Amino acid sequence: MPCDEFYVVGEGETLQSIMDKCGDPFIVENNPHIHDSDEVFPGLVIKVVPLNDG
């Protein structure tokens, strides 16, 4: 199931789990306010741009 354009990080989520869930391998590139994966915390809002398969 695709994610909305803006995604709120939940408890226990990581950038990798969000990338897998939302199908967006470029979350860091699309969110200049995230400088490394340790900066992800519950309540953080990130932009998600899922890849389209067709």
N, C-alpha and C positions, 0 to 999 in steps of 0.2 A: 504494500500500500504506500503510495507516495506521501511525502510530508508536505505541509504547507510551506509557502515561500519563507516564512519566518518561523523558526523552531525554538521552543523554550527547553533548555537542557533540564533533564530530570535527575533526581537523586541516583547516584551510581553510574550515570552514563559517561562515556568517554567519547572523544572525537571519533575513534574507530567504530564504536558501536553505532553512533549517529550516521557516519558515512555508510555503514552496512545497511542500516534501517532505511535510510532515505535515498540511497543510490547516488550520493554526491561525493566523488573522490576529491573534490577541490574545495572543501569547506574552509581550509586555512587560507587558500588564495582568495576566496570570496569574502573573507572576514578579516580585514586588516587589523582589527582590534585584538585578534587572537595571535599572539606571537609564538606560543608553543602549547603543547597539549596539557601542560600543568595549569594553564590559565582557565580551564573549563570548570564551571561550578554550577550547581543547581540554580535555576532562575536566569542564567545567561541566555540572551536572545541572539541567535545566529541566523544568517541568511543561508538558505538551502536552494541549490539549483540542480535538481536531479537530471541525470543524463536520460535522454529519450532513446529508446531502441528502435524507433521507426515512426 
